[in-house]
Amino acid sequence: MPVDFLVVGAGPVGLLTAILLGREGRRVTVVERWPARYPMPRACTIDHEALRILQSAGVMDEHADLFEPSRGERGGYQIRNGDGVLLRAINWNRPGESGWANTNGFYQPDLEEVLEQVAGGMPTVQILRGFAATAVTQDDAGVTLTVVNHSDVASHPQDLRASRLVAADGANSTIRTLVGIESADSEFEADWLVVDYEPLVDRRWEAFVTQYCDPEQPATAVNSGPGRRRFEFMRRADVTTEELNRPEAAWRLMAPWDVTPDNARLERHAVYTFRGRWAKQWQQGRIFLAGDAAHLMPPFLGQGLCAGLRDARALTWRLDLVAAGLAGKSILETYGPERSAHVRVIIDEAIALGEVICELDPIRAAERDARMLAELRDPAAATVEPPQPRLGTPSITADDDPHAGTLSIQGRIEVNGATGLFDDLVGGSWQLIGMAVDPLDEVPQELREWFSRIGGTSARLSDDGDIRDVDGTYRAWFQAHGCRIVLSRPDFYIFGTDAGHDVPHLLQALRAQLRSCTREGGTTVTHEPIEEEARS
C-alpha cells in the first residue's frame, strides 16, 4: 500500500526520521538492506542538542541511562603532545544549552535497538529489513522505489510508493548514486585503527577525550559509553592496513596505557578512512538526503551522528507541515541550504583539528607544540568552546535578527509543583517564550489560532509565576541576548527574538514564510500557494 514517506536506511538517522514523522500520524515505511542491526559500535559521542532531539522523539524518558556525560576538572576534551604535555583544552564539561550535558558517551548498538523498538511499536511505521533498493523514479505525484528481498533468492522486484523519500542509507548511499547526486571532497584523508574494548578493572581517566599528538604514533582515547572505552591509532606510512588491522597490533598499541588482555576485553578492531565529504545538493525533487548520505566528517569533534540527527529533525518538521497543508512546498527548498552550510563549518573545524593531530613530521610537530603552548598561556585562548554554527541561507528565520538561526535554550522549569525540562512539561513544536511577559498579550485571536494549528505553544516564564525558571537559566539567557521574547522552531533553532513590543509582526513574518516564500539574498521569492498534499 502507498504511504506518506519512504525512508531508506534503518540506522539512527533513518529510524529517528521515521519516529518523528510517525508521531505526527504520517505513514512511513523504512527500507533496510541488512536483515539485522549492525552489532558493533560505530559513533560513540553525542552532544546536548542531539539528546534534546531524541527527547523530542520520546526516547529520553526511559533511556537517558544510555548516555554517560563528560566530566572532569580540566575540560572534557584535551590535546596533548607526545610527552603528554597539555596543548589545548576544549570545554566539553559545561552544561549544554539544550538542557543536557554538553557531550556524552554512548554505545550505538544499544541506541539503535531502542530506536527500532520505538519505531517498530508505532502503528504508523513499518520496517522492512533485508530489502535492497535497485531503482528509484519520481513524478509530480510521488516517488516509486524498487526493492528486492535479499532473504528470498526467488524474490522478484517490488515497487513501493510514497509522496516523498528520505535517503539515510549511509556514506555509500545507493539512493544518492541512483539519482546522480555528486559529492565534493575536502581532500583530507587518513587511515585510523579504531579499537573498542570493555575495561575489566575500573580506572579513572582525566578527560572524556584525549588526543595524543605524537608524531611517532598519533592516538585518541575516548569514553565510548557506560562501561566502555575506545582507542584510535593513525596508520603510519610504514604500516600496511592489513598489519594494523590485527588483534596483536591493537594490544601492542594500547600497551603504553596499561590496557592489556589481563584487564580488558577486546570487542572489535577495524581500520577506517577518516575523510571530509558533502553532497553538492541535498534534495532532488521529492528525494532528500540525510546523515552520512549527505555528509562525512573526521571524528575528531564527535559530531558525525549529531549532524545526522539534526538533519532528521530539520527535515521532518518541514515535511509534516507540507503534508498537513500548513506550509507551501517551497519551505522544503531551504532544508539543504540551511543544513549544508551548518555542517560545512563543523567539517572544516574537524579537518583543521585533524591536521593538527595527524602531523607526523617531528620538526613541524615541535613547531605546533610551541605555538599551542603559547596560546595555552593566554587565558582567552586556553579553553575553546565546541562549534555552534549559525544555519545557512536561504533560511526559515526572521530578517535582520542577530540571533536568528542560532541554537535556542532549554532549562528546568516548575509547573504546578512538577519540576523538569521545558519540552517535557510545556512542549510545543514552535515555542514562543517570554521572560516575565506574556508573549501573546497583544497578538490578535486569529493569529493565535494559526500559531496553535502549526503546533505552537506560548509560555510566560518568571522567577515566581505559574511557570517558574528554576535555575535562572532563561533569565540569564534573555539578559545575555538583550531580548524578552524568543520564537524557536521545532528543531530548536531561533526563528526570531523580540524586545516585547511587536510579537504580532514576528508571527506574521513566520506565517508569510511558511505560506509561500523563501528568501534569497534579502529578497522575497513567491512560490505556489499552500495546498493539501495528495495522499498517494
C-alpha positions in Angstrom: 0.0 0.0 0.0 1.2 3.5 -0.7 2.5 5.5 2.3 3.2 9.1 3.1 7.0 8.7 3.3 9.7 6.2 2.4 12.9 6.2 4.4 15.9 4.2 3.1 18.3 3.2 5.9 17.5 1.9 9.4 20.4 3.4 11.2 19.9 6.1 13.9 19.1 8.8 11.4 16.6 6.8 9.4 14.8 5.4 12.4 14.6 8.9 14.0 13.2 10.3 10.8 10.5 7.6 10.8 9.7 8.1 14.5 9.3 11.9 14.2 7.1 11.5 11.2 5.1 8.6 12.7 4.4 10.6 15.9 2.6 13.1 13.7 0.4 10.4 12.2 2.3 10.1 8.9 2.5 6.6 7.4 6.2 5.7 7.0 7.9 2.6 5.5 11.6 2.1 6.4 13.6 0.0 4.0 16.9 -1.5 5.2 19.1 -3.8 3.1 20.6 -5.7 6.1 18.4 -8.3 7.7 19.6 -7.5 11.3 21.1 -4.5 13.1 24.8 -4.0 13.0 26.0 -5.4 16.3 29.3 -3.4 16.7 29.8 0.2 17.9 30.5 3.0 15.5 29.6 6.5 16.7 30.3 6.8 20.4 29.8 10.5 21.3 26.7 12.6 21.2 26.1 16.2 22.2 23.3 18.1 24.2 21.5 19.2 21.0 21.2 15.7 19.7 19.9 14.5 23.1 17.2 17.2 23.0 16.2 15.9 19.6 16.0 12.4 21.0 14.0 13.8 23.9 11.5 15.2 21.3 11.1 11.7 19.9 10.2 10.3 23.3 13.5 8.4 23.8 14.9 10.1 26.8 12.0 9.4 29.2 13.1 5.8 29.8 16.6 5.7 28.2 18.6 8.6 29.5 20.9 6.0 31.1 22.2 5.0 27.7 24.4 8.2 27.8 27.3 8.9 30.0 28.1 12.6 30.4 31.6 14.1 30.1 33.1 15.0 33.5 36.4 16.2 34.8 38.2 19.3 36.2 40.3 20.3 33.2 37.9 20.2 30.3 36.3 17.2 28.7 38.5 17.4 25.5 42.3 17.6 25.8 45.0 17.8 23.2 48.5 16.6 24.4 51.8 16.3 22.7 53.9 13.2 22.5 55.3 13.8 26.0 51.8 14.1 27.5 52.0 17.9 27.9 48.6 19.7 27.6 48.4 21.8 24.5 44.7 22.7 24.4 41.5 22.1 26.4 38.0 22.3 24.9 35.3 22.8 27.5 33.0 19.8 26.9 32.1 19.6 30.6 29.8 22.5 30.9 26.0 22.2 30.9 24.7 22.3 27.3 22.2 24.9 26.1 19.7 22.2 25.4 19.3 21.0 29.0 21.6 18.0 28.7 25.3 17.5 29.4 27.3 19.1 26.6 28.9 15.9 25.5 28.1 12.2 26.3 29.4 8.8 25.5 27.1 6.0 24.3 27.1 2.6 22.8 25.5 2.8 19.3 24.0 -0.8 19.2 22.0 0.0 22.4 20.7 3.2 20.9 19.7 1.6 17.6 17.9 -1.2 19.5 15.9 1.4 21.4 15.1 3.4 18.3 14.0 0.3 16.4 11.8 -0.7 19.3 10.2 2.7 19.4 9.7 2.8 15.6 8.5 -0.8 15.4 5.9 -0.2 18.1 4.2 2.6 16.2 1.1 1.7 14.1 2.2 4.3 11.5 5.7 2.9 10.9 6.7 -0.3 9.1 10.3 -1.6 8.9 11.3 -3.8 6.0 14.6 -5.5 6.7 16.5 -7.4 4.0 15.3 -5.3 1.1 17.8 -3.6 -1.2 16.9 -0.6 -3.3 17.6 -1.2 -7.0 15.8 1.8 -8.7 14.0 5.0 -7.9 11.8 7.2 -10.0 9.7 10.2 -9.2 6.8 12.1 -10.8 4.6 15.1 -9.9 2.6 12.9 -7.5 5.2 10.9 -5.7 8.3 8.6 -5.6 8.5 4.9 -6.6 11.2 2.8 -5.0 12.0 -0.6 -6.5 13.4 -3.1 -4.0 14.5 -6.8 -3.9 14.2 -9.1 -0.9 17.7 -10.4 -0.2 16.5 -13.1 2.1 14.5 -14.8 -0.7 16.5 -15.9 -3.7 13.3 -16.3 -5.7 12.3 -12.8 -4.9 11.0 -10.5 -7.7 11.4 -6.7 -7.7 8.7 -4.9 -5.8 7.6 -1.3 -6.1 7.0 0.9 -3.0 5.2 4.2 -3.4 5.2 7.4 -1.3 4.8 11.1 -1.5 8.5 11.7 -0.7 11.6 9.7 0.1 14.4 10.3 2.6 17.7 8.7 1.9 19.5 7.9 5.2 21.4 5.0 3.7 24.9 5.9 4.8 28.2 7.0 3.2 27.9 4.7 0.2 24.3 5.8 -0.3 22.5 3.7 -3.0 19.8 6.4 -3.5 22.4 9.2 -3.9 24.1 7.1 -6.6 20.8 6.2 -8.3 19.6 9.8 -8.6 23.1 11.0 -9.6 23.9 13.5 -6.8 27.6 14.2 -6.8 29.8 14.8 -3.7 32.5 17.3 -3.0 35.7 16.2 -1.3 37.8 18.1 1.2 40.9 16.0 0.2 41.6 15.3 3.8 42.1 11.6 4.3 43.8 9.4 6.9 43.5 5.7 7.9 43.0 5.0 11.6 42.6 1.8 13.6 39.5 2.0 15.8 39.7 -0.3 18.9 36.7 -0.8 21.2 37.1 -2.6 24.4 35.4 -3.2 27.8 37.6 -2.5 30.8 37.6 -5.3 33.4 39.1 -3.0 36.0 37.7 0.4 36.9 40.1 3.2 36.0 40.0 7.0 36.2 40.7 8.9 33.0 41.4 12.6 33.4 39.5 13.7 30.3 36.5 12.4 28.3 38.6 12.6 25.2 42.3 12.9 24.9 44.1 13.4 21.6 47.8 12.4 21.8 49.6 14.4 19.1 52.7 12.2 19.0 54.4 12.3 15.6 55.6 8.8 16.3 52.1 7.5 16.8 49.0 9.8 16.8 46.3 8.4 19.1 43.0 9.1 20.6 41.5 7.8 23.9 37.8 8.3 24.4 34.9 7.3 26.7 32.6 5.4 24.4 29.6 4.9 26.7 28.8 3.3 30.1 31.4 0.6 30.8 33.3 1.0 27.5 36.4 2.7 26.2 37.8 3.3 22.7 41.3 3.9 21.3 42.1 5.2 17.8 45.6 5.0 16.2 46.6 6.6 13.0 48.2 4.4 10.4 51.8 5.3 9.6 53.1 5.0 6.0 55.4 2.2 7.0 52.5 0.0 8.3 50.0 -1.6 5.9 46.3 -1.7 6.6 46.4 -5.4 6.9 49.2 -5.2 9.6 47.3 -2.6 11.5 44.0 -4.4 11.5 45.2 -7.4 13.6 44.4 -8.1 17.3 48.0 -8.2 18.2 48.5 -4.7 16.7 45.6 -3.4 18.9 47.1 -4.8 22.1 50.6 -3.6 21.2 49.4 0.0 20.6 47.3 0.1 23.8 50.0 -1.3 26.0 51.6 2.1 26.9 48.2 3.0 28.6 48.4 -0.4 30.5 45.4 -1.8 28.6 46.2 -5.5 28.3 44.3 -8.8 27.8 44.5 -9.2 31.6 42.4 -6.1 32.3 40.3 -5.6 29.2 38.2 -7.5 26.8 38.7 -6.6 23.1 35.3 -6.1 21.4 36.3 -5.2 17.9 39.1 -3.6 15.9 38.7 -2.1 12.4 40.6 0.3 10.1 38.6 3.3 8.9 39.5 6.1 6.5 38.7 9.4 8.1 37.7 12.0 5.4 35.5 15.0 4.8 32.8 15.0 2.1 29.4 16.5 1.4 26.7 16.2 -1.2 26.5 19.0 -3.7 22.8 19.0 -3.3 20.6 17.6 -0.6 17.3 17.5 -2.5 16.3 16.3 -5.9 12.6 16.8 -6.4 10.9 14.6 -3.9 14.0 12.9 -2.7 16.1 14.2 0.2 19.5 13.1 1.7 20.2 13.0 5.4 23.0 11.8 7.7 26.1 10.2 6.1 24.4 10.1 2.8 24.7 13.9 2.8 28.0 14.4 4.6 31.0 12.8 6.1 33.5 14.3 8.6 36.5 13.1 10.5 35.5 12.1 14.0 37.8 14.5 15.9 34.9 16.6 17.2 32.5 13.7 17.7 29.9 15.4 15.5 29.1 12.9 12.7 26.0 11.4 14.2 24.9 14.6 15.8 24.8 16.3 12.4 22.7 13.4 11.1 20.2 13.7 13.9 20.0 17.5 13.2 19.2 16.6 9.6 16.4 14.4 10.6 14.7 17.0 12.8 15.2 19.9 10.4 13.7 17.8 7.5 10.8 16.2 9.4 9.1 19.3 10.7 9.1 20.7 7.2 7.7 17.5 5.6 5.0 17.3 8.2 3.8 20.9 7.8 3.7 20.4 4.0 1.8 17.1 4.3 -0.7 18.8 6.6 -1.3 21.7 4.2 0.1 24.2 6.7 3.1 25.3 4.6 4.0 25.6 1.0 6.3 23.1 -0.7 8.9 25.8 -1.1 9.9 25.5 2.5 11.5 22.2 1.6 13.9 24.0 -0.6 15.5 25.6 2.5 16.4 22.3 4.1 19.6 21.7 2.1 21.0 25.3 2.2 20.4 25.6 6.0 21.9 22.2 6.9 24.7 22.1 4.3 26.2 25.4 5.3 25.9 24.5 9.0 27.6 21.1 8.6 30.3 22.5 6.4 31.5 24.7 9.3 31.8 21.7 11.5 33.5 19.6 8.8 36.1 22.4 8.3 36.7 22.6 12.0 37.1 18.8 12.3 39.5 18.8 9.4 41.5 21.6 10.9 41.8 19.8 14.2 42.6 16.6 12.3 45.5 18.3 10.6 46.9 19.3 14.0 46.5 15.7 15.4 47.8 13.9 12.3 51.1 15.7 12.0 53.9 13.1 11.5 56.9 15.4 10.8 58.9 15.8 14.1 60.0 19.4 13.2 56.5 20.6 12.2 55.1 18.8 15.3 57.6 20.7 17.6 56.6 24.0 16.0 53.0 23.1 16.5 53.6 22.3 20.2 55.4 25.6 20.8 52.6 27.6 19.1 49.8 25.8 21.0 51.7 26.1 24.3 52.0 29.9 23.8 48.2 30.0 23.1 47.5 27.9 26.2 49.2 30.6 28.4 46.8 33.2 27.0 43.7 33.0 29.3 41.4 33.9 26.4 42.7 31.1 24.2 43.3 28.4 26.9 39.8 26.8 26.6 37.9 26.5 23.4 34.1 26.0 23.1 32.6 23.4 20.9 31.4 24.8 17.5 27.9 26.0 17.3 27.4 27.4 13.8 24.5 29.5 12.5 22.1 28.0 10.0 22.9 28.6 6.3 20.7 30.7 4.0 18.1 30.9 2.5 16.6 30.0 5.8 13.3 29.9 7.6 14.3 32.7 10.0 13.4 36.3 10.7 15.1 39.1 8.8 17.7 41.3 10.4 17.8 39.4 13.7 21.3 38.7 15.0 20.1 35.7 17.0 18.0 34.1 14.2 19.5 30.8 13.0 21.3 30.1 16.3 20.5 27.4 18.8 17.9 28.2 21.4 17.8 27.3 25.1 16.1 24.6 27.3 16.2 24.8 31.0 14.4 23.3 34.0 11.1 24.8 35.0 8.4 24.2 37.6 4.8 23.9 36.7 2.0 23.0 39.1 4.5 21.6 41.6 6.3 19.4 38.9 9.9 20.2 38.0 11.5 19.1 34.8 12.8 20.2 31.4 10.7 22.7 29.4 9.9 20.4 26.5 8.6 17.7 28.8 6.3 20.0 30.9 5.2 22.6 28.3 6.4 21.3 25.0 5.3 22.6 21.6 6.8 22.3 18.2 7.1 26.1 17.8 7.9 27.6 21.2 7.1 31.3 21.9 8.6 32.1 25.3 8.5 35.4 27.2 10.6 36.3 30.2 8.3 38.0 32.8 5.9 38.9 29.9 3.0 37.1 28.3 4.2 36.7 24.6 0.7 36.5 23.3 -0.6 39.6 25.2 -1.1 41.8 22.1 -1.5 39.0 19.5 -4.9 39.0 17.7 -7.0 35.9 18.2 -6.8 34.9 14.6 -3.0 34.9 14.7 -3.1 32.9 18.0 -5.3 30.3 16.4 -3.0 29.9 13.4 0.0 29.6 15.7 -1.7 26.8 17.6 -2.6 25.0 14.4 1.1 24.7 13.4 1.9 23.2 16.9 2.8 26.5 18.6 3.0 26.8 22.4 3.4 30.0 24.4 4.7 30.4 27.9 5.4 33.2 30.3 8.4 32.4 32.5 9.4 34.2 35.7 11.1 33.6 39.0 7.9 33.1 40.9 4.9 32.7 38.5 2.9 29.8 37.2 5.9 28.6 35.1 9.0 29.2 37.2 12.5 29.5 35.9 14.0 27.1 38.5 17.8 27.7 37.9 17.7 31.1 36.4 18.7 29.6 33.1 16.2 31.5 31.0 16.7 34.8 32.8 20.4 34.7 32.2 19.9 33.7 28.5 17.4 36.5 27.9 19.7 39.1 29.5 22.7 37.9 27.5 20.7 38.1 24.3 19.1 41.5 25.0 15.5 40.4 24.4 12.4 39.4 26.3 10.8 37.0 23.8 12.1 34.2 21.7 10.4 32.2 19.0 12.0 28.9 18.4 11.5 26.3 15.6 10.7 22.6 16.0 14.4 21.8 15.6 15.2 24.3 18.4 16.8 27.0 16.2 15.7 30.5 16.8 13.3 32.0 14.2 13.5 35.4 15.8 13.5 37.4 19.0 11.7 40.5 20.3 12.1 43.1 23.0 8.4 42.5 23.8 6.8 45.2 21.7 5.9 43.6 18.3 5.2 39.9 18.7 2.4 40.0 16.1 5.0 41.1 13.5 7.2 38.2 14.4 4.4 35.7 14.0 3.2 37.3 10.8 6.7 37.0 9.4 6.8 33.3 10.2 3.4 32.8 8.6 4.4 34.5 5.5 7.5 32.4 5.1 5.6 29.1 5.8 2.9 30.0 3.4 4.6 30.9 0.1 8.0 32.3 0.4 11.7 31.6 0.6 14.3 34.4 0.7 17.3 34.7 -1.5 19.9 37.4 -0.8 17.5 39.5 1.2 14.7 39.4 -1.5 11.4 37.5 -1.3 10.6 34.9 -3.9 7.0 33.8 -4.1 6.2 30.2 -4.9 3.0 28.2 -5.1 0.1 28.7 -2.6 -0.4 26.2 0.2 -2.3 23.1 -0.8 -3.2 19.8 0.9 -0.7 17.1 -0.1 -2.3 14.3 -2.2 -2.1 11.1 -0.2 -0.9 8.5 -2.7 
